[in-house]
Amino acid sequence: MPEFRETTLPSGLRIAAEIDAGYSAAMGYFVRAGSRDEVDSESGLSHFLEHMMFKGTDRRSAADVNRELDELGGQSNAYTSEEQTVFYATVLPKFQDRIIDLLTDMLGPKLDPDEFQTERQVILEEIAKYEDQPPFGAFERAMEVYFGPRGLGRRVLGTAESIEAMTADAMQNYFRRRYRPENIVLAAAGNLDFDGLVEQVEKRTAHWSDRPQPPEPAADDEQTLPAGIFLDRKLSINDANQAYLVRMGPGPTATNDDRYAARILASIVGDEGGSRLFWELIDSGRAEVATVWPHEFIDAGAWFAYLVCAPEDIDSNRRLMDGVVQQVAVDGVTSEELQQAVNKAAAGCIMQSERPGNRLFGLGSRWLTCNEYISTDETLQRLRALDVDQVSQAAKRYLTQSGEEIVAAEFGSVNDE
């Protein structure tokens, strides 16, 4: 059974680890730096900065960083979300010191102005690539409309306008403001030496507290929209073969106990196999995708519904989806559905827990945002303790709420109700 250990260094940096005797170890820095932390002039900066972390430090060139990651032979990457930026790797236990040295060094980037200009073009190409993918644009627009274009609704990638206007000085100030020890968690899972980890990290990060503290940026003008942002509920796509519908409504937060019931409810209503929407819309051939799920943030939550089908079928399929959802909201779920969904969720939880690389993300994110550890056993207990009434109440709470709807399609082929 894994052992949980944690400590807070004098600098304020937190370390949390779930230790076992497996064959690998996963480690990652979780930073409280996401799109919700940006202002308009910084839109997309958290993600831009994530890219720059791989572009070299005072001790390593960009080539050195990538070569050493390859030499260690494990899996490594990074990602940025609305609430955090994460840099992680899974390696053999014998490489613990080396991967910690490398990841820690990467969190002191050189931020070379020439690399900044080069990477700007990479980000712009990434934005253009996703703009050509209707589902991505529909989800972005749904977040912007539901939460507003700032905070949780701010685009993780930013806009072409914000990236083109970005300056190296703005990045340096953002880095110094957000990448401070008190905003960072080092999480680790698997076969590792916790005491050695703490000793090494304390020595290598002691100077992080000395980083200059720049002033806060000017507040946004809430009476205007950020550059490049539009809040239309329809996204027109030329030559689209399918229509994409995204809905958002209220959901449980990351600290709300309802989140377990909501996850099971989503499985019953919209799981990719065996759910009510699957049998009504997917198995029948009416739609390619018809699903629902909750998404939890620190202080807010959202309930998503997603439908993909032929443009001429969007209205009829919308009505069928609404009928399924409304029936669950009124009548609740059955004990058979509950048992099947809990069994599936429990099996998935157990299989995910077999790999340190999988456990790392839940551990690090939870410790960063909530300063809380939830073991696999506790998660299983909470899932298995759910009853029909709890899940049915969640259905009444989240399936009857009004929200926002975004449709992406070639509108000449869609009936406009």
C-alpha positions in Angstrom: 0.0 0.0 0.0 1.5 3.4 -1.0 2.8 5.7 1.8 2.0 9.4 1.6 4.5 11.9 2.8 4.6 15.7 2.5 6.6 18.7 3.7 6.8 22.4 3.2 10.3 23.9 2.7 11.3 27.2 4.4 10.8 29.0 1.1 7.1 27.9 1.0 7.6 25.3 -1.8 5.5 22.2 -1.0 6.5 18.6 -1.7 4.0 15.8 -1.7 4.8 12.1 -2.5 3.0 8.8 -2.7 5.7 6.1 -2.3 5.6 2.5 -3.2 8.0 -0.3 -4.2 7.2 -0.3 -7.9 9.5 -0.2 -10.9 9.3 3.4 -11.9 9.0 6.9 -10.4 7.1 10.0 -11.6 7.9 13.5 -10.6 6.6 16.9 -11.6 6.4 20.6 -10.7 2.9 21.9 -10.5 2.7 25.7 -10.7 -0.2 27.9 -9.9 0.1 29.7 -13.3 -2.8 29.2 -15.6 -4.9 31.3 -18.0 -7.2 32.5 -15.2 -4.2 34.2 -13.6 -3.5 36.4 -16.7 -4.7 39.9 -17.7 -5.6 40.8 -21.2 -2.0 41.9 -22.1 -0.8 38.5 -20.8 -3.4 36.3 -22.5 -1.7 33.0 -23.5 1.4 33.8 -21.5 1.2 30.8 -19.2 1.2 28.5 -22.1 3.8 30.5 -24.0 6.1 30.4 -20.9 5.6 26.6 -20.7 7.2 26.3 -24.1 10.1 28.6 -23.1 11.0 26.3 -20.2 12.4 23.9 -22.7 14.5 26.5 -24.4 17.5 26.5 -22.1 18.8 27.7 -18.8 22.1 29.2 -17.5 23.4 25.7 -17.1 21.8 23.9 -20.2 21.1 24.9 -23.8 17.8 23.9 -25.3 19.6 21.0 -27.0 21.0 19.9 -23.7 17.5 19.9 -22.1 15.9 17.8 -24.8 19.0 15.5 -25.1 19.0 14.8 -21.4 15.3 14.1 -21.3 15.9 11.5 -24.0 18.9 10.0 -22.2 16.9 9.3 -19.1 14.7 7.1 -21.2 11.3 7.8 -19.6 8.3 9.8 -20.5 8.3 13.6 -20.1 6.2 16.5 -21.1 4.4 19.6 -19.9 0.9 21.1 -20.1 -1.0 24.3 -19.3 -4.6 24.6 -18.2 -6.8 27.3 -16.7 -5.4 26.8 -13.3 -1.9 25.4 -13.5 1.2 24.6 -15.6 2.8 21.3 -15.0 6.3 19.9 -16.0 6.7 16.1 -15.4 8.6 13.0 -16.2 8.5 9.3 -15.4 11.9 7.5 -15.1 13.6 4.5 -13.5 14.2 5.1 -9.8 18.0 5.2 -10.3 17.5 8.5 -12.3 15.7 10.3 -9.5 18.5 12.8 -8.8 19.1 13.5 -12.4 15.5 14.1 -13.4 15.0 16.4 -10.3 18.1 18.3 -11.2 16.9 18.7 -14.8 13.3 19.7 -14.0 14.4 22.1 -11.3 16.9 23.7 -13.6 14.2 24.1 -16.3 12.1 26.1 -13.8 14.9 28.7 -13.9 14.7 29.4 -17.7 17.0 31.8 -19.5 14.1 33.3 -21.4 16.4 34.3 -24.3 14.9 37.1 -26.5 15.8 35.3 -29.7 14.1 32.1 -28.6 11.1 34.2 -27.5 10.7 35.5 -31.1 11.1 32.0 -32.6 8.6 30.4 -30.2 6.1 33.2 -30.8 5.7 31.9 -34.3 5.3 28.3 -33.0 2.5 29.5 -30.7 0.8 31.4 -33.6 0.9 28.3 -35.7 -0.6 26.2 -32.9 -3.5 28.7 -32.5 -4.1 28.6 -36.3 -4.0 24.8 -36.2 -6.7 24.6 -33.5 -8.8 27.2 -35.2 -9.2 24.8 -38.0 -10.6 22.2 -35.7 -14.3 23.0 -35.0 -14.6 21.1 -31.7 -11.8 23.1 -30.1 -13.2 26.5 -31.2 -16.7 25.5 -29.9 -15.3 24.5 -26.5 -13.3 27.7 -26.3 -16.3 29.8 -27.2 -18.5 27.9 -24.7 -16.0 28.7 -21.9 -15.8 32.4 -23.0 -19.6 32.8 -23.1 -20.3 30.9 -19.8 -17.5 32.2 -17.6 -16.9 35.5 -19.5 -13.8 36.1 -21.6 -11.6 36.5 -18.6 -10.7 34.4 -15.6 -11.7 30.8 -16.2 -13.1 31.8 -19.6 -9.8 33.1 -20.9 -8.3 31.0 -23.7 -5.3 28.9 -22.6 -3.5 29.6 -25.9 -4.5 33.2 -26.0 -5.4 34.8 -29.3 -3.3 35.6 -32.3 -3.7 39.3 -31.4 -2.4 38.8 -27.8 0.5 36.6 -28.8 1.6 39.0 -31.5 1.5 41.9 -29.0 3.4 39.9 -26.3 6.8 41.2 -25.1 9.7 39.4 -23.6 9.6 41.8 -20.7 6.0 40.9 -20.0 7.0 37.2 -19.9 9.9 37.9 -17.5 7.6 39.8 -15.1 4.9 37.1 -15.3 7.5 34.4 -14.6 8.8 36.3 -11.5 5.3 36.9 -10.3 3.9 33.4 -10.7 6.9 31.1 -10.4 7.5 31.7 -6.8 8.0 28.9 -4.2 4.7 29.5 -2.5 2.9 28.9 -5.8 4.6 25.6 -6.6 4.3 22.0 -5.6 6.7 19.3 -6.4 4.8 16.0 -6.5 6.2 12.5 -6.8 4.8 9.0 -7.0 6.3 5.5 -7.1 9.7 4.1 -6.1 11.6 7.1 -4.7 13.8 8.3 -1.9 11.7 11.0 -0.2 14.3 12.3 2.2 16.9 12.5 -0.6 14.3 14.3 -2.8 13.6 16.9 -0.1 17.3 17.5 0.6 18.1 18.0 -3.1 15.1 20.2 -3.9 15.7 22.4 -0.8 19.3 23.1 -1.9 18.4 23.6 -5.6 15.5 25.9 -5.0 16.6 28.1 -2.0 17.4 31.0 -4.4 13.8 31.0 -5.9 12.7 33.2 -3.0 15.2 35.9 -4.2 13.5 36.4 -7.5 12.5 40.0 -7.9 8.8 40.7 -7.2 7.5 42.8 -10.1 4.4 45.0 -9.6 1.0 43.7 -10.5 -0.1 44.5 -14.1 -2.8 47.0 -14.8 -6.3 45.8 -14.4 -8.4 44.9 -17.4 -11.1 47.2 -18.7 -14.2 45.0 -18.0 -16.3 47.2 -20.3 -14.5 45.9 -23.4 -13.7 42.5 -24.9 -10.1 41.3 -25.1 -8.5 41.6 -28.6 -9.6 38.8 -30.9 -12.5 37.7 -28.7 -16.1 37.4 -30.0 -19.1 36.0 -28.0 -21.4 34.9 -30.8 -23.2 31.6 -30.0 -22.7 30.4 -33.5 -19.4 29.5 -35.2 -19.6 29.4 -39.0 -17.5 26.7 -40.6 -17.1 26.6 -44.4 -17.4 23.2 -46.0 -18.2 21.5 -42.7 -19.3 17.9 -43.0 -20.6 17.8 -39.4 -22.2 20.1 -36.8 -20.8 20.5 -33.3 -23.0 21.4 -30.3 -21.5 22.3 -26.9 -23.5 23.2 -23.9 -22.3 24.4 -20.5 -24.2 24.7 -17.2 -23.3 24.7 -13.5 -21.4 21.7 -12.1 -19.7 20.8 -8.8 -16.5 22.4 -7.7 -13.3 20.5 -6.9 -14.2 20.7 -3.2 -17.8 19.8 -3.5 -18.7 16.3 -2.3 -21.3 16.2 -5.1 -18.4 15.6 -7.6 -18.4 11.9 -7.1 -22.2 11.6 -7.7 -21.8 13.9 -10.7 -19.1 11.7 -12.2 -21.2 8.6 -11.9 -24.2 10.4 -13.2 -22.2 11.4 -16.3 -21.2 7.8 -16.9 -24.9 6.7 -16.7 -26.1 9.4 -19.0 -23.3 9.9 -21.5 -20.5 7.3 -21.2 -19.1 6.3 -24.6 -20.5 2.7 -24.2 -23.6 1.5 -22.5 -25.0 4.9 -21.4 -28.5 6.2 -22.1 -27.2 8.7 -24.8 -25.1 5.9 -26.3 -28.1 3.7 -26.9 -30.4 6.6 -28.0 -28.0 8.4 -30.4 -24.8 6.5 -31.0 -25.8 2.9 -31.3 -28.8 4.0 -33.4 -26.4 5.7 -35.9 -28.0 9.1 -35.4 -24.9 10.9 -34.1 -21.1 10.3 -33.9 -20.8 11.8 -30.4 -23.3 12.4 -27.7 -22.0 12.7 -24.2 -22.0 14.7 -20.9 -19.4 15.2 -18.2 -18.6 17.5 -15.2 -15.4 19.6 -15.1 -14.2 20.8 -11.7 -12.3 24.0 -11.0 -11.1 25.2 -7.6 -14.0 27.6 -7.0 -16.4 26.8 -9.8 -17.7 23.9 -11.8 -19.2 23.2 -15.1 -21.5 20.5 -16.7 -20.8 19.9 -20.4 -22.9 18.3 -23.0 -21.4 17.6 -26.4 -23.1 16.5 -29.7 -21.6 15.8 -33.1 -23.7 14.7 -36.0 -24.7 15.5 -39.6 -25.8 19.2 -39.9 -29.3 18.3 -41.0 -29.8 16.1 -37.9 -28.7 18.6 -35.3 -32.2 19.8 -34.4 -33.7 16.4 -34.1 -30.7 15.0 -32.2 -30.8 18.0 -29.8 -34.4 17.2 -29.0 -33.5 13.5 -28.4 -30.6 14.4 -26.2 -32.9 16.8 -24.2 -35.4 14.1 -23.8 -32.9 11.7 -22.3 -31.5 14.3 -20.0 -34.9 15.4 -18.8 -36.1 11.9 -18.1 -33.0 11.3 -15.9 -33.6 14.6 -14.1 -37.3 13.7 -13.4 -37.1 10.0 -12.8 -33.5 9.6 -11.5 -31.3 6.6 -12.1 -31.8 2.9 -11.4 -29.9 0.7 -9.0 -28.7 -1.4 -11.9 -27.3 1.7 -13.7 -25.6 2.9 -10.5 -23.9 -0.4 -9.9 -22.7 -0.7 -13.4 -21.3 2.8 -13.4 -19.6 2.4 -10.0 -18.0 -0.9 -11.0 -16.7 0.7 -14.2 -15.4 3.8 -12.3 -13.8 1.6 -9.6 -12.1 -0.6 -12.2 -10.8 2.5 -14.0 -9.5 4.0 -10.8 -7.6 0.8 -9.8 -6.1 0.4 -13.3 -5.0 4.0 -13.3 -3.4 3.7 -9.9 -1.1 0.9 -11.2 1.2 3.5 -12.8 3.0 6.2 -10.9 2.8 8.4 -13.9 -1.0 8.3 -13.7 -1.2 8.9 -10.0 1.1 11.9 -10.2 -1.4 14.2 -11.8 -4.2 13.7 -9.3 -1.7 14.0 -6.4 0.0 17.1 -7.6 -3.1 19.0 -8.8 -5.0 18.2 -5.6 -2.1 19.3 -3.4 -1.5 22.4 -5.4 -5.1 23.6 -5.4 -6.6 22.1 -2.2 -3.6 21.1 -0.1 -5.4 17.7 0.2 -4.4 14.1 -0.4 -7.0 11.6 -1.5 -5.7 8.0 -1.8 -7.0 5.5 -4.3 -8.6 3.6 -1.4 -10.5 6.7 -0.3 -11.7 7.4 -3.8 -13.0 3.8 -4.1 -14.8 4.1 -0.8 -16.5 7.4 -1.8 -17.6 5.8 -5.1 -18.9 2.6 -3.6 -20.7 4.6 -0.9 -22.9 6.3 -3.4 -26.6 5.4 -3.5 -29.4 5.9 -6.0 -30.8 8.9 -4.1 -27.5 10.8 -4.2 -27.0 10.3 -7.9 -30.7 11.1 -8.6 -30.4 14.3 -6.6 -27.3 15.3 -8.6 -29.4 14.8 -11.7 -32.0 17.2 -10.4 -29.3 19.6 -9.4 -27.2 19.7 -12.6 -29.4 18.5 -15.4 -32.2 21.0 -14.9 -29.9 24.1 -14.8 -30.0 26.5 -17.7 -26.7 27.3 -19.4 -25.1 28.4 -22.6 -25.1 26.6 -26.0 -22.6 27.0 -28.9 -23.1 25.5 -32.3 -20.3 25.2 -34.8 -21.4 24.3 -38.4 -21.9 25.4 -42.0 -25.1 27.2 -41.2 -26.5 27.0 -44.7 -27.0 23.3 -44.0 -28.4 23.7 -40.5 -32.0 24.5 -39.6 -32.0 27.7 -37.5 -34.6 27.3 -34.8 
